[in-house]
Amino acid sequence: MITPLIMAGGVGSRFWPLSRKDRPKQFLNLVDKDRSMIQATVDRISKLTAHENIFIATSQEYVEKMQKHLPEIPAENLTVEPMRRNTAACIGLAALYIERKDPEGVMVVLPSDHLIIDEERFLDAVQAAVKVAEQGDNLVTIGIEPSHPETGYGYINYESKYDEVNNHEIFEVKAFTEKPNREQAERFLDAGTYLWNSGMFVWKVSTIRKMFELYMPELHQGLERMKVAIGTADEEEILKVEFEKLADISIDYGIMERAEDIYVIPGSFGWDDIGSWPALERVEKRDKQGNVIRGHHIGIDTKNTIVHGNGKIITTVGLNDIVIVDTEDAILICDKKRAQEVKEIRNLLASKGLEDCL
């Protein structure tokens, strides 16, 4: 059985001030004006499996909002992290609940806030990955065929061809590489054997449990202590105590960079991680001056600028490569090339006691 796990506990810090602690990116209608990012993700993967097989990993503060956004997902399928850790702990905790439902189920781990345009081709790639994962203790990831030398993504270096499934080539993974500088990214693109790391993974639940035991034994032991508490009166208390002890480390560092039998499927289906404000230029229609406008805007000599309004008329003169976001209580104005630093603004606001703006 395919059991998707959608990771949806993040705060979407680079989309401040629209994304807030109580309204993070996965709940925003950034691409589809009628559906939030998390709703679109569930709609997409539900074409392969029933809603009762879909699990959502989130934090306690988002449980009520998640149930309102996704009433079709059973409440028991929300795996609630007692506090924020990284993806290894998130996936490990969810695996405990999934194996109770289906010990040999195949987990399809997905971020909650990515754009995928060609859903049919994406789902074909997922099904191919599931077949490879079922063949043994294989760990499978879906990489994205790079279109330019991007420095904001990690990369997957692949080598010899392993198989072909559903007209998708499967390759052995040679190495995972951190976000490169521009020169490295250009070399990766020229080499033709590198893919962007999408953060999408497929494996049997029994396989990832074995991998935790082998490569992250302390985390595995914590999971085992939590496992015996699930379903008891002490579940909430023990999960809180044990989860806090788990390493704050990504699944990439903890497992994928160390394990064997790792495979990748190159994907080309119109993917974007919608990671920061400039991503809207890749998915929204631009005007004749290259601007992306949402809301009321009147401009003079304004080019290649993103304007996201909140009802007021926003006027601009002589701007180029700027992001302007107006919300009910905060305004962001930044150089588009420095949009990744928006999360640092959040840290600065917190340090000045302006928590109400976060």
N, C-alpha and C positions, 0 to 999 in steps of 0.2 A: 504494500500500500504506500502511496506517495503521501508523506506528511510534511507539508511546507512549514517552515518556521520563518516568520517575518519579524525582523528585529526593528522595534519601534520605540526605543526608550530614550533617544537622543533629544537634544534641545535645539538643534539647528542654529547654532550660534552665529554662523556667517550670514544668516538671513534676518538678523536684527536690523531694524526695530519691528518688522512685521512678525517675525518669529519670537515668541516669548516663552518663559518657563511654563505658563499655563496654556500656551497655544504654539507648540513647536512645529517645525516645518512639515512633519508628516500629516498634520491636521489642516494644512493650508491648501487652498485651491490655486496653486502656483501655475499649473499648466492647463488643467481642465477646469473651466469655470464652474462646472456642476459637481465635480467629485474631488475630494481631497486626495493627496498623494497616497495615503494608506488605503483609502477606498479603491483607488485605481489599481494598486498592487494586489489586493485581494480579488478584485474582479478578474484580473489577468490570470492569476494562478488557479482560480476556481474553475477554469476551463479544463483542468487536468484532474481535479479531485473535488470531493464534496466539502462543503463548508465545515462540516463536523470534523474533518481531518486537518484543518488549518489551525496552526498554533501562532499566537502573537506573543512575543517577548516585550514587556514594557515595564515601566516603573509604577510604584504604588500611586503616585500623584496623577497618572494618566488613565487609571483603570476606568473610572466613570466616563470620561470623555471617549475612551476607546469603545466602550459598550454602546454609547450613543451613535458613534460613527459606524460601528460594525455590529448591529444587532443580530446579524445572521451567524456570527461566530459564537459558539457556546462559551459561557462564562468560565467553565473549567479549562478551556483551551487558552486562557490568558495566563502566561507564566510571568509572575510578578517578581521583579528583582527588588530585594529589600533596600538596596542602595546601588549607585552607579559603579559598575566595574567595566571591564573591557569585554570584547566579544568572546574570549575563551570562557569566561565565567557565565556569560549570557547563554551561550550555546550549551555548555555543560549542564546548567540548571534545566533548560528546556528539554534536553535529552532524557532527563530523569522522568519527566511527565510523558514524553512521547513513548518511551519504552514500556511504560505501564499500559499504554493503549495497544501498541504493536511492537514487540521486541525486535522484529525484523523489518520494521518499516524503514523506508528510505527518506531521509531528511533532505529537503530542498531549502537551503538557507538563503534568504533574500533580504536585502535592505528594504526599508519601507518607503523610500522617497526617491526612487529612480524613474526616469522616463524611458519607456520602450515603445517605439513607434510601430515596428513590424512584429505584432504579437504572435502571429502564426509561426514565423521563423524562430522567434524566441522560445516558444513552447516546444517546437521540434527539437531545439538544442537541449532543453531541459530533459525531454524524454530520452534523448541519446545519452545524456549524462547519467540518468537513472539506470539505463541498461548497463553502462560501464560499472557503476557503483555496485550493482547486483552481482557482478562476476566474481567478487572476492572482497578482500579488505582494501578496496580502492578508494582513494580520495579524489574527487573530481571537482574542478573549478571551471567556470565559464569566463574566458578572457575576451576582451574587446579588441577587434582589429583596429590599430591606431590610424587616425586620419591626419595627424600632425604631431610634431614633437612636444607633447604635453609634459610640463614639469610638475603638475599638480597631482598626478596619479602614480601609484606604484606600478611596476612592470613584472610580467611573467616571461621568463626566457624558456622557450621550449626547444626540443630536439627531435629525435626520431619519431616517425609515425607509429602509433600503437594499433590503431584500428580505424574502421569507418562504420558509423552507425547512423541510420536515417539520413544518409547523404552528408553527414557531418564528420569531418576528419578529427580523430582523437590523437593527441600528441603527448609524449612523456614530458614532464616538467623538469627542466634542468635546474632552475633557480628562481627565487623571488627576489626582486630588486626594489629597494626603496625609491622614493621620489627622486628623480635625477635632476642635475642641472641642465641647462639648455643644450650644452655641447654633448652631454651623455644622451639626452633624449633624441638628438639628431642622429647619433650613432645607432641607437636602438632602432629607429625608424628605417635607416638605411640597411641594417642587418636583415630585416625581414623575418626575424625569429623571436620577436618580442610582442607581447600583447599587454594592453592595459589591464590591471587587476581590478575587476568589477566588484569584488567582495561577495560573489555568489558561489555557493559550495553545495555539492551533492555527495552524500554518503549514507550507508546504512547506519541506523542508530547504534547497532552493536559494534560497528567499525569505529565510530568516533569515541565510543566508550573505551574501547581497547587502546586507542591512541592516547587518550588522557592518562590511562594507567601506565602506558609505556613511556611517554614523553613528559608528562606533567603529573608525577605521582602524588605530590602534595595536594594539588587541586582534585585529583581523583579521590583521594582519601576524604577530602571535605565533601565531595559529592556523595560518597558512600554513607557518610554520617547523615546527610540530608535525606538520602533515599529512604532510610528506615523510619524517618520522621514523617514523611509524606502520608497523609491520610489519618494521622493521629491528632490528638488534641494539642500536642506540642509542636505541630508543624510550623506555625508562623514564628514562634520564638526560636526554634532550633535553626530554621533557615536564615533568620536574621543574624544569629551568632556565627554560623558557619560561613555564610556567604561573604561576610565582612572580612574573613580570613583569606579568601581566595585571591590569587595573584591578579593584579590589575594589568593584564597583558592580552594582546590580540591573539586571535586564533592563528593568524599568519605567523607571528613569532613563536607561539607556543607549540604549534603542531605542523603547519604547512611547510615551514622552512627546515624541518628536522626529519619528517617522516619519509618513508619510501612509498612506492606505488601511488604516485601523484600524477594525475593526468589533467589535460586542459583541452577544452573545445573552443576554437576560435569562433567568436560570435560577431555577426554583422547584421544588426536588426534595429538600427536607429536608437542607440543607447546614449543616455546622458545622466550623470549623477546629480545634476541640478545642485551643485555644491555651493555656489555663491551667486550674488546678484548678476554678474555678467553672463551666467548661463542662460538667462532669459533671452539673450540675443540669438542663441542657437535654436530656440524653440518658438519664439514669438515673431510675428511679422514686423518688419521695420518700415518706417516711412521713408520718403525720398532722401532725407538727410541722414538716414541710418539710425534714427532714434527708435527706441522701444517705449511706447507710451501706454500707461494704464491710468485713466483718470482724465482730468481737465488740465490741459497744458497749452500755453501759448508761448512761442519762442521766437527769438530773432537770432539768426546766425548760431543755432544750436545744432550740433552734429554728434552722432555716435554716442548719444546719451540715453540713460535709462531713467525714466520718470515713473514712479509708482505713487499715485495720489490717493487721497482719502476724502474726497469731496470738495476741498478747496481748489481754486484755480491756481496752478503753479506756473509762474512766468520765469523765463530765463533769457539771458542775453549773453552771447559770445562764449558759450560753453562747448567743450569738446571732451569726450571720454570721461563723463561724470556720471555718478549714480546719485539720484535724489529719491528718497523714500519718506513719505509723510504719513504718520499715523496719528492716533488720537492724542498722544502725549509725548511724542518724540519725532525728531526729524534727523535723517542721516543724509549727509552730503559728503561724498568721497570720490577720490580719483579711482576710476574703474580698474586701473592696473594694480591698485592696492586694496581691492575688495576683500582679499583673504584676511586682512588685518581687522575686519569689523569685529571679530571675536575678541580682539584686544580692547576694543572700546567697551565691550561688556565687562571685561575685567576691571577696567578703569572706573566705570560707573559703580561697580560693586565696592571697589576700594574707597569710594567717596560716600558710601552709604545710600546710594540711589537705587536700592533694590526694587522699588516700585516701578522703575523703568525697564526692568529685566523680565 
